[in-house]
Structures are given as structure tokens and as C-alpha cells.
Amino acid sequence: MIALRIPSLLLAGSLLVAGCADKKKGEGQAAQVETAIGPLDLPAPYASKSAVKFSKVIGWANGQMPTAPDGFVVTEYARDLINPRWVYVAQNGDVFVSESNTEKKGVKKAVADVNGQADSQRFDESANRVTLLRDTNGDGKPDQRSVFLTGLNQPFGMLVMGDFFYVANTDALLRFPYKAGTTKLTSKPDTILKLPAGGYNNHWTRNLLAGPDGKKIYISVGSGSNVGENGMENEVRRANILEINPDGSGERIYASGLRNPVGIDWQPGTNKLYAAVNERDELGDGLVPDYLTSVQEGGFYGWPYSYYGQIEDPRRAGEKPDLVKKAIMPDVPLGAHTASLGLAFYDGKSFPNKYQNGAFIGQHGSWNRSELSGYKVVFVPFTNGKPGKPEDFLTGFIAPNEGQDVHGRPVGTFTLPDGSLLVTDDSGNRIWRVAAKEKTAVASRN
């Protein structure tokens, strides 16, 4: 096969035709693309067969926990939650946890038929609630816990803006009257925006992010399919980051062609939006790498017609050459089929200098690879505002038995006011806290 080299001057998204694969024959061309952190070699489509390998969650034994680098300590922040997916940290330090899950009848049986042994926690009923955790004495572990909100429909992103608490259900954005310190919401919400729901591949999460000036809300909405195979007419307002006013009006598409942009955050010291994006399946073990990328206003990132700039997906080849020509190269590859979901720029002060203003990314782990990939938290350093190569930060989620057993699955990453990092572990039903040891924290301040 012929490898194509894309020079760095084409990074911004100039036209690239990397060779179209014949889906039936599995033919195509490998490519080398120039990302923001250097060249990336991509295999040809169908260079390996599309694999199915689901993990089996075995849980954490007492005292067992993930592993962080030297200089950090990991503790259990909360346990006995029901699929804790996402967190919102309020200005007063309250931690809100959305507990929700994929709900698809019959999926567990279908997975077991294919895989032989399905993840028994993967398709439990969704708790559909928000739990409040409060640490009143500052010891790094909540001493108050209450059910804050119930009756939701697969809630995920949360946000406090003004006198309102926002929750993004899979099908709608809700807004509740709210005062800081409230321990339970009982008032009826306003549904300020309907959102598209349903579809393949569990892209049900809807994340929320306030604009830097507090005047806009950004909503991440994943695709309803792998590569638009159900018709692009069913993808309206999907695979996008939407922008609205706080009352739900003024909706527009901020950026598009992002297959499943779950984690979104602002780079510290800038007004630059970044997203962690899940890429497409069924092109083989090495395609397509998930990525972290800056998100340009009005930018198009390729889905479903191309990937990594202008490499056409063989399943959509020749359909939209005008869009392919506009597709923007993502910045940082994160590995194929890692299910990179979480994203938090570190704006705390207690971690060493190398972590300042860098990005922590939760990799939930995916199913479409012959070997498990992801199942960890990675860190992307930023120097002078530019990203570097990802490195492992929180590991130990995969059991050391060379099988498909995992203790849990990390999702989101979040910074607490004291500078420690929270990591949600939905399948482990826990939240982990990573803090710098005192000597490490002191060194970082000197």
C-alpha cells in the first residue's frame, strides 16, 4: 500500500484525497497526516477486520483503586452511585452528579450473542437523577449527600447560570429556579429547548458549557448513527456543538461534523473552545482515532464524509466533495476506539507546573477493537498554548489478567476548588479523587 504524506502547511484543512477503499475488497491507501503534535500514520480502511470486544466489568475490591503517577494520591471520593456519568462543580464547591445510562431493550442479549459474555452493568436501567455531594469540612471527601433531582430522562450535562440550574436530558434542555446551597429541587422546570434523541451507538449524552462571558450556552450533541447510514435527514442538529441564549432562544450551529463531541471546555486564558470527540467505527483496529481539537466557530470537521481532514470515508466517498474540501484537521489524536469522553483543562494550582493549563481526558474504552483500548485518563500538556503528546495519567482500570476484565470505566474529569481532580467511573459506580501529595504541591508553588 502507498502511504500519503500531508505536509504541515496543509494542517488547516486543505484538500486531501487519501485514496478510497473498496468496501467489498477491503482495499485502500494508508496515509500520514500532519497534526498539531506531529505526523500521524493511519492505516488503510479495512486493513484489519472490524472486531467486537466488549469489556466485562468485575468491579473494585475493598481498598483497590486506580493508579496515578508518583507525587499523587488517589482516594475514593464517593461510591454506591448508579452509573455516575458527569459532574458539575458549583462555585460554592457543591458537586452535582448526573447518574444515567444507556437504555436499549434487547441490547444486552444481542451483545451476549456476539461476544459470548457481555458487560453485565453496561445496559442497566438509568437512575435518571442528579445527586448532590457536599464536603463541609474540607477533608477531600463529601460528608453530606442527597438526591437533588429526579424524574429526568438520561440526564448528563449540568450548569448553574444566574438564578437557574440547567440539566440536559437526552431529548431536552431543562431550566429550574435555583439558589446556591439548595439541597433539593422540587419545582417544575421550563423546557427551554428540545433536542434530537435516539439513534445508534449510544450517543445520547448532551453536555453543557457556559460561554466565557456567561452570555451563551453550548450544547454538545452526538450523531444518531455511525456514518449517517440511516440517512442524513435523520442527523439534523446532530454531530454538532450548538449555541443558544440562556433562555433557549437564538439557536445556531457553532461547529459541525463532530461525530460525538462529549467533553467540551475553554482553554484557560483564551476564548478558544476545545472538544474531545469519538470517531467512527467499523473501519478496522486502527481507524479512526478519537481526538482532542480546538473548535473553530463555523468549522466543519468531516463527519461523516471524511476523517482527519480530508481523507474520505470509503462508505461515503464522492458524496460531498465541497464539504470534504472544508474539513478541518483535528489537533491531537487519542487512539482509535478509546471512547474519549471527558475533558477538563486544569485550572487549579496544586498540581506541578507541567499540568498547569493542560487537559485531562477520560477514556471510557470502546468495543470495536481486537484488544481493549482506552480505559484510562490521559493528560495532554500545553506549552505556550500549544498541545503536546498525550501521556497516561490514571491507569489500572483494566485487570491484569490479559483478558477482557476491567474494574471500571472512567468517563469525566473535573477540577475541584482545592485543585484536586475528580474522575467519574460509571461502571465502577464510584468517583475517584486525585490529589497532589503535599511535597509535590509545595514544589509546584515554588
Backbone torsions as a table, in degrees:
resi	resn	phi	psi	omega
1	MET	NA	150.4	-177.6
2	ILE	-96.6	127.2	177.0
3	ALA	-91.5	130.1	180.0
4	LEU	-100.5	132.9	179.6
5	ARG	-102.5	126.8	178.5
6	ILE	-104.1	112.6	-177.3
7	PRO	-65.1	157.5	-174.5
8	SER	-61.8	-26.0	-179.9
9	LEU	-68.4	-11.3	176.5
10	LEU	-93.7	6.1	-173.4
11	LEU	-55.7	-35.6	-174.0
12	ALA	-71.1	-6.4	173.7
13	GLY	118.1	30.8	174.9
14	SER	-68.6	165.3	-172.8
15	LEU	-64.1	132.4	174.1
16	LEU	-136.8	129.3	170.1
17	VAL	-113.7	110.8	-172.9
18	ALA	-95.0	7.5	-179.5
19	GLY	96.9	129.5	-177.5
20	CYS	-96.5	134.6	178.3
21	ALA	-83.5	146.6	170.0
22	ASP	-87.9	110.4	-172.8
23	LYS	-57.8	-36.5	-177.5
24	LYS	-71.5	-38.7	-176.6
25	LYS	-91.3	-14.9	-178.3
26	GLY	72.2	23.9	-179.1
27	GLU	-92.2	161.3	177.7
28	GLY	165.2	-171.5	-178.1
29	GLN	-122.1	139.3	169.3
30	ALA	-72.5	163.8	-179.6
31	ALA	-146.0	152.5	169.7
32	GLN	-118.9	122.4	179.7
33	VAL	-113.0	154.3	179.3
34	GLU	-101.7	107.8	178.5
35	THR	-94.1	-179.6	-179.9
36	ALA	-67.0	-17.9	179.9
37	ILE	-111.1	11.1	177.0
38	GLY	123.2	-177.7	-177.3
39	PRO	-68.9	146.4	178.5
40	LEU	-129.8	122.1	176.4
41	ASP	-87.3	124.0	179.2
42	LEU	-113.9	132.8	177.4
43	PRO	-71.1	167.7	174.0
44	ALA	-70.2	150.0	172.3
45	PRO	-55.3	138.2	178.4
46	TYR	65.6	20.4	174.2
47	ALA	-63.8	-26.0	170.7
48	SER	-133.2	157.7	-178.4
49	LYS	-69.5	150.1	175.1
50	SER	-72.1	118.0	-172.9
51	ALA	-102.2	158.3	173.9
52	VAL	-123.9	117.0	176.9
53	LYS	-147.5	97.9	175.9
54	PHE	-84.8	146.1	175.7
55	SER	-80.1	157.3	172.9
56	LYS	-112.7	116.4	-177.3
57	VAL	-82.0	121.5	-180.0
58	ILE	-106.7	-4.7	176.4
59	GLY	80.8	-179.6	-178.6
60	TRP	-110.1	129.4	172.9
61	ALA	-71.9	161.1	178.9
62	ASN	-57.6	129.5	179.9
63	GLY	84.2	-7.4	179.5
64	GLN	-88.4	139.9	-177.9
65	MET	-159.0	167.8	178.3
66	PRO	-64.7	170.9	-176.1
67	THR	-116.8	131.4	176.8
68	ALA	-111.4	166.0	178.7
69	PRO	-62.6	164.1	174.5
70	ASP	-55.0	141.8	-179.3
71	GLY	96.9	-3.7	179.3
72	PHE	-124.8	154.6	175.8
73	VAL	-126.0	135.7	179.4
74	VAL	-105.3	131.7	175.2
75	THR	-132.8	162.2	176.8
76	GLU	-85.0	117.6	-179.4
77	TYR	-84.3	-41.4	179.1
78	ALA	-155.4	151.6	178.8
79	ARG	-141.3	178.2	178.0
80	ASP	58.2	32.0	169.3
81	LEU	-88.8	170.3	179.6
82	ILE	-115.6	97.2	-178.0
83	ASN	53.5	64.6	176.3
84	PRO	-70.3	108.0	-174.3
85	ARG	-93.3	-48.0	-170.1
86	TRP	-138.6	161.1	-177.7
87	VAL	-134.2	146.5	167.3
88	TYR	-127.9	127.4	-179.9
89	VAL	-102.3	114.6	-179.5
90	ALA	-76.7	165.6	-178.3
91	GLN	-62.1	-28.8	179.0
92	ASN	-84.6	4.4	178.4
93	GLY	93.4	-8.3	176.2
94	ASP	-60.0	139.6	-179.7
95	VAL	-112.8	117.3	178.3
96	PHE	-101.5	133.0	-176.0
97	VAL	-121.1	121.0	173.4
98	SER	-87.5	125.1	179.8
99	GLU	-109.3	109.9	-175.0
100	SER	-160.5	166.0	-173.0
101	ASN	-156.2	168.0	173.5
102	THR	-66.7	136.3	177.6
103	GLU	-126.2	103.2	178.8
104	LYS	-140.4	109.9	-179.7
105	LYS	-65.3	134.7	176.7
106	GLY	88.2	-11.4	-177.4
107	VAL	-68.0	-41.1	-178.2
108	LYS	-57.8	-44.1	-179.7
109	LYS	-65.9	-42.7	179.9
110	ALA	-62.1	-40.2	178.7
111	VAL	-65.7	-43.2	-179.9
112	ALA	-62.2	-37.0	179.4
113	ASP	-63.6	-35.6	-178.7
114	VAL	-80.7	-43.5	-167.5
115	ASN	-99.3	-20.3	-179.5
116	GLY	90.0	-31.1	-178.4
117	GLN	-153.0	102.4	-174.3
118	ALA	-85.9	158.7	172.3
119	ASP	-68.6	113.7	-171.6
120	SER	-70.0	-19.3	-179.3
121	GLN	-96.4	-6.8	-168.2
122	ARG	-67.0	-34.1	-172.7
123	PHE	-121.8	34.0	174.1
124	ASP	-65.5	162.1	175.1
125	GLU	-62.7	146.4	-178.9
126	SER	-77.5	137.3	177.9
127	ALA	-68.8	-30.5	175.8
128	ASN	55.4	48.5	-179.1
129	ARG	-146.2	167.2	172.2
130	VAL	-119.8	130.0	178.6
131	THR	-108.6	140.7	178.2
132	LEU	-102.1	128.8	174.3
133	LEU	-117.4	133.7	-177.1
134	ARG	-135.5	127.2	177.1
135	ASP	-103.0	99.1	-173.4
136	THR	-84.5	-21.8	-176.8
137	ASN	-108.2	3.4	174.0
138	GLY	69.0	26.6	-179.1
139	ASP	-93.4	7.9	177.2
140	GLY	85.7	10.0	177.9
141	LYS	-144.3	130.2	-177.2
142	PRO	-65.2	138.4	177.3
143	ASP	-111.9	-3.2	173.1
144	GLN	-127.0	137.7	-178.6
145	ARG	-146.0	132.1	179.8
146	SER	-150.5	155.6	173.6
147	VAL	-78.2	116.6	-173.2
148	PHE	-88.2	-36.2	-173.6
149	LEU	-157.1	136.2	179.9
150	THR	-130.1	-179.6	175.5
151	GLY	73.2	26.4	-177.1
152	LEU	-95.8	173.9	-179.1
153	ASN	-124.0	91.1	-178.1
154	GLN	50.2	63.1	179.8
155	PRO	-70.8	152.5	178.6
156	PHE	-142.0	-87.1	-177.0
157	GLY	-70.2	146.3	178.6
158	MET	-135.2	159.9	-175.7
159	LEU	-164.1	137.6	169.1
160	VAL	-107.9	125.0	178.3
161	MET	-141.9	118.4	-176.4
162	GLY	62.9	-130.2	-179.0
163	ASP	-100.8	31.2	-177.0
164	PHE	-133.1	147.6	172.1
165	PHE	-111.6	122.2	-178.5
166	TYR	-103.2	141.7	173.2
167	VAL	-133.7	131.4	177.6
168	ALA	-98.4	102.0	166.5
169	ASN	-69.9	169.9	178.7
170	THR	-66.0	-23.2	-175.3
171	ASP	-119.1	1.2	-177.0
172	ALA	-167.7	153.1	172.7
173	LEU	-101.2	122.9	-178.2
174	LEU	-106.0	148.2	177.9
175	ARG	-132.2	125.5	-178.1
176	PHE	-115.2	143.5	168.3
177	PRO	-61.1	140.1	-172.6
178	TYR	-152.4	141.8	170.6
179	LYS	-125.3	139.3	-179.1
180	ALA	-55.2	135.8	-179.8
181	GLY	95.9	-12.1	178.1
182	THR	-59.4	136.2	-177.8
183	THR	-102.1	-10.5	178.4
184	LYS	-157.6	137.6	176.1
185	LEU	-103.2	129.3	179.8
186	THR	-125.9	-10.4	-178.2
187	SER	-74.6	157.8	179.1
188	LYS	-75.9	134.2	-178.2
189	PRO	-84.0	163.9	166.5
190	ASP	-94.4	132.6	172.2
191	THR	-88.2	103.5	-171.9
192	ILE	-94.8	-10.5	178.6
193	LEU	-160.3	127.0	171.7
194	LYS	-80.8	143.7	-179.6
195	LEU	-126.0	146.9	178.9
196	PRO	-68.7	139.4	-176.4
197	ALA	-133.3	170.2	178.3
198	GLY	84.2	179.4	176.5
199	GLY	109.5	172.8	-175.1
200	TYR	-73.9	154.2	164.2
201	ASN	73.9	22.6	169.2
202	ASN	62.0	29.1	178.7
203	HIS	-83.9	61.9	-174.5
204	TRP	-99.7	-9.7	-174.5
205	THR	-75.4	140.7	177.7
206	ARG	-128.7	107.9	-177.3
207	ASN	-94.0	157.8	-178.5
208	LEU	-127.3	145.1	176.8
209	LEU	-149.7	130.1	176.0
210	ALA	-77.9	145.4	175.5
211	GLY	-66.1	159.2	-177.9
212	PRO	-56.9	-31.2	-179.4
213	ASP	-100.0	4.4	177.9
214	GLY	73.6	13.1	-177.1
215	LYS	-99.2	-11.9	-178.5
216	LYS	-134.6	160.5	172.6
217	ILE	-122.6	137.8	179.0
218	TYR	-112.9	136.4	-174.8
219	ILE	-126.6	125.3	176.2
220	SER	-92.6	130.9	-178.5
221	VAL	-131.6	115.2	180.0
222	GLY	-76.5	167.5	179.5
223	SER	-67.7	163.2	175.8
224	GLY	-99.6	14.3	-176.6
225	SER	-160.0	177.8	177.0
226	ASN	-76.3	-59.4	179.0
227	VAL	-136.0	40.8	177.2
228	GLY	71.4	24.0	-174.8
229	GLU	-68.9	-14.4	178.2
230	ASN	-93.8	6.8	-179.1
231	GLY	102.0	129.1	-178.0
232	MET	-68.9	-14.6	174.5
233	GLU	-65.7	-18.8	177.3
234	ASN	-92.9	5.9	-177.9
235	GLU	-111.9	17.0	179.8
236	VAL	-62.6	128.4	-179.9
237	ARG	70.0	13.6	-179.9
238	ARG	-113.1	166.5	-174.4
239	ALA	56.2	38.5	-174.9
240	ASN	-134.9	163.7	160.2
241	ILE	-110.3	119.6	-178.2
242	LEU	-95.0	151.9	175.3
243	GLU	-123.7	133.5	178.1
244	ILE	-138.7	167.1	168.3
245	ASN	-79.0	161.5	-178.1
246	PRO	-60.0	-19.0	177.9
247	ASP	-94.2	4.6	178.4
248	GLY	94.3	-5.5	-179.1
249	SER	-85.5	173.0	171.7
250	GLY	69.3	28.2	-177.0
251	GLU	-61.8	136.4	170.7
252	ARG	-148.9	160.6	177.4
253	ILE	-84.7	116.4	179.7
254	TYR	-77.8	-41.0	177.0
255	ALA	-154.9	152.8	-173.5
256	SER	-136.6	175.6	179.6
257	GLY	72.7	22.1	179.4
258	LEU	-106.0	104.9	-167.0
259	ARG	-55.3	-50.1	177.7
260	ASN	-149.6	84.7	-176.0
261	PRO	-88.5	87.4	-172.6
262	VAL	-81.2	-63.9	-179.4
263	GLY	-77.5	128.6	175.9
264	ILE	-134.9	141.3	-179.2
265	ASP	-161.1	159.6	177.5
266	TRP	-93.3	133.1	175.2
267	GLN	-66.2	128.7	-178.2
268	PRO	-56.7	138.8	177.4
269	GLY	78.6	3.1	179.8
270	THR	-135.9	173.9	170.0
271	ASN	-108.1	33.2	-176.8
272	LYS	-97.4	123.4	179.4
273	LEU	-85.0	137.9	174.6
274	TYR	-122.7	155.0	178.2
275	ALA	-140.5	145.6	168.3
276	ALA	-99.2	125.5	-168.7
277	VAL	-124.0	131.9	172.2
278	ASN	-85.0	123.9	179.1
279	GLU	-90.7	-175.3	-168.6
280	ARG	-80.4	166.9	-176.9
281	ASP	-113.0	173.4	166.4
282	GLU	70.8	26.0	171.2
283	LEU	-111.4	4.6	179.9
284	GLY	118.6	172.8	-175.9
285	ASP	-58.4	-37.2	-172.1
286	GLY	-96.9	3.2	-179.1
287	LEU	-130.9	140.0	-3.9
288	VAL	-109.9	138.5	-179.7
289	PRO	-60.9	134.1	167.5
290	ASP	-62.2	166.7	-176.8
291	TYR	-153.7	158.6	166.2
292	LEU	-105.0	132.9	-179.7
293	THR	-148.1	148.4	165.4
294	SER	-68.4	149.1	-175.1
295	VAL	-117.6	114.7	-179.8
296	GLN	-83.2	137.8	175.7
297	GLU	-60.2	124.3	-178.1
298	GLY	81.2	3.6	-176.5
299	GLY	-75.5	151.1	175.9
300	PHE	-119.6	131.0	-170.8
301	TYR	-113.0	15.2	165.3
302	GLY	107.7	-34.3	-173.4
303	TRP	-65.5	139.0	-3.8
304	PRO	-95.0	3.2	-166.9
305	TYR	-81.6	-28.1	-179.1
306	SER	-148.3	167.8	176.1
307	TYR	-139.4	155.8	-177.1
308	TYR	45.3	63.4	-176.1
309	GLY	83.2	-118.6	-168.9
310	GLN	-115.7	33.4	172.4
311	ILE	-83.3	112.2	-175.4
312	GLU	-68.2	136.8	171.0
313	ASP	-72.0	126.3	-176.2
314	PRO	-59.7	-22.8	-179.5
315	ARG	-78.5	-13.8	179.6
316	ARG	-128.0	19.8	-172.9
317	ALA	-60.1	134.7	174.9
318	GLY	79.1	1.3	-173.7
319	GLU	-79.7	-42.5	-174.1
320	LYS	-136.2	67.9	-178.0
321	PRO	-60.5	-29.7	179.3
322	ASP	-66.5	-40.4	177.7
323	LEU	-71.8	-41.2	179.1
324	VAL	-57.8	-39.6	-179.0
325	LYS	-63.3	-25.9	-178.5
326	LYS	-91.2	-9.5	-171.1
327	ALA	-63.3	134.2	-175.5
328	ILE	-95.0	137.0	176.9
329	MET	-70.4	127.0	175.3
330	PRO	-69.5	162.4	-171.2
331	ASP	-83.0	-53.1	-168.2
332	VAL	-127.9	111.1	175.3
333	PRO	-70.1	140.6	-175.9
334	LEU	-119.5	11.5	-179.9
335	GLY	97.4	142.1	-179.4
336	ALA	-74.5	136.7	174.0
337	HIS	61.5	34.6	177.5
338	THR	-90.4	-12.6	-175.6
339	ALA	52.1	60.0	179.8
340	SER	-75.2	108.7	-172.6
341	LEU	-108.3	-52.7	-173.3
342	GLY	-77.6	151.1	174.0
343	LEU	-153.4	123.0	173.3
344	ALA	-144.9	120.7	169.4
345	PHE	-73.2	135.7	-177.4
346	TYR	-82.1	111.2	178.9
347	ASP	-112.5	14.2	175.8
348	GLY	-81.6	-176.7	-177.0
349	LYS	-123.6	-10.4	-171.8
350	SER	-84.8	-20.1	179.2
351	PHE	-78.6	155.3	178.6
352	PRO	-56.0	164.0	-173.1
353	ASN	-57.1	-34.7	-177.2
354	LYS	-61.9	-22.3	-178.0
355	TYR	-91.2	-11.6	-177.0
356	GLN	-62.1	127.3	177.0
357	ASN	65.6	10.7	173.4
358	GLY	-85.7	176.7	-173.1
359	ALA	-117.0	131.1	173.0
360	PHE	-101.0	131.7	-174.4
361	ILE	-127.5	123.0	177.1
362	GLY	-85.7	122.8	179.4
363	GLN	-106.1	107.4	-173.6
364	HIS	-70.1	-23.1	-176.8
365	GLY	88.7	136.7	-173.1
366	SER	-116.7	-175.1	-171.1
367	TRP	-117.7	-14.5	-167.8
368	ASN	-100.7	47.6	-179.8
369	ARG	-149.2	148.1	-176.1
370	SER	-69.5	-25.3	173.9
371	GLU	-121.7	148.8	179.8
372	LEU	-60.3	137.4	176.5
373	SER	-136.2	152.2	-173.1
374	GLY	85.8	-137.1	-179.3
375	TYR	57.6	48.3	178.7
376	LYS	-168.0	171.7	170.7
377	VAL	-108.5	128.4	177.1
378	VAL	-110.2	158.1	179.2
379	PHE	-120.9	132.9	175.8
380	VAL	-111.3	109.9	178.8
381	PRO	-72.1	149.7	174.8
382	PHE	-123.1	129.5	177.7
383	THR	-123.5	123.7	-176.5
384	ASN	52.6	37.2	176.7
385	GLY	82.1	0.0	-177.4
386	LYS	-109.1	140.0	-177.2
387	PRO	-77.1	153.0	172.8
388	GLY	-113.3	-168.1	-176.2
389	LYS	-77.9	140.9	179.0
390	PRO	-64.5	148.6	175.8
391	GLU	-138.5	149.3	179.6
392	ASP	-64.2	140.5	177.0
393	PHE	-123.7	-54.4	-180.0
394	LEU	-120.7	115.5	-174.9
395	THR	-126.2	-171.8	178.6
396	GLY	93.0	7.1	177.8
397	PHE	-76.1	-30.3	177.0
398	ILE	-85.0	126.9	-180.0
399	ALA	-66.8	141.5	-175.5
400	PRO	-82.1	51.8	-179.5
401	ASN	-120.1	12.0	176.5
402	GLU	57.4	27.0	176.5
403	GLY	-114.9	-138.0	179.0
404	GLN	-119.7	16.7	179.8
405	ASP	-79.0	136.9	173.3
406	VAL	-133.1	147.7	178.3
407	HIS	-77.2	-35.4	-178.9
408	GLY	-165.9	-173.8	-177.5
409	ARG	-141.3	111.5	-179.4
410	PRO	-70.2	146.8	-180.0
411	VAL	-123.1	-80.9	-173.2
412	GLY	-102.4	157.8	176.1
413	THR	-125.9	138.1	-171.7
414	PHE	-149.8	139.3	-179.6
415	THR	-96.1	130.4	175.8
416	LEU	-87.8	161.4	179.7
417	PRO	-57.7	-27.3	179.8
418	ASP	-82.6	2.5	178.0
419	GLY	91.2	-3.8	175.7
420	SER	-79.1	167.8	-176.0
421	LEU	-116.6	131.2	172.7
422	LEU	-99.7	143.6	176.5
423	VAL	-131.7	119.2	176.2
424	THR	-79.4	140.2	-179.2
425	ASP	-128.0	92.2	-169.9
426	ASP	-68.6	-43.6	-179.0
427	SER	-73.4	-27.5	175.2
428	GLY	-83.5	-6.2	178.7
429	ASN	55.9	36.7	-178.5
430	ARG	-136.1	164.2	167.0
431	ILE	-123.3	129.6	-179.5
432	TRP	-101.8	146.9	176.0
433	ARG	-118.0	129.4	177.8
434	VAL	-114.8	122.1	-178.8
435	ALA	-126.7	149.7	174.1
436	ALA	-74.1	135.9	173.7
437	LYS	-62.7	155.6	-172.8
438	GLU	-54.8	-43.5	-178.5
439	LYS	-63.5	-38.4	179.0
440	THR	-67.3	-44.0	-179.5
441	ALA	-63.6	-42.7	178.9
442	VAL	-62.9	-42.8	-179.8
443	ALA	-61.8	-36.0	-178.5
444	SER	-70.4	-21.8	-179.5
445	ARG	-88.2	-15.1	-177.1
446	ASN	-90.3	NA	NA
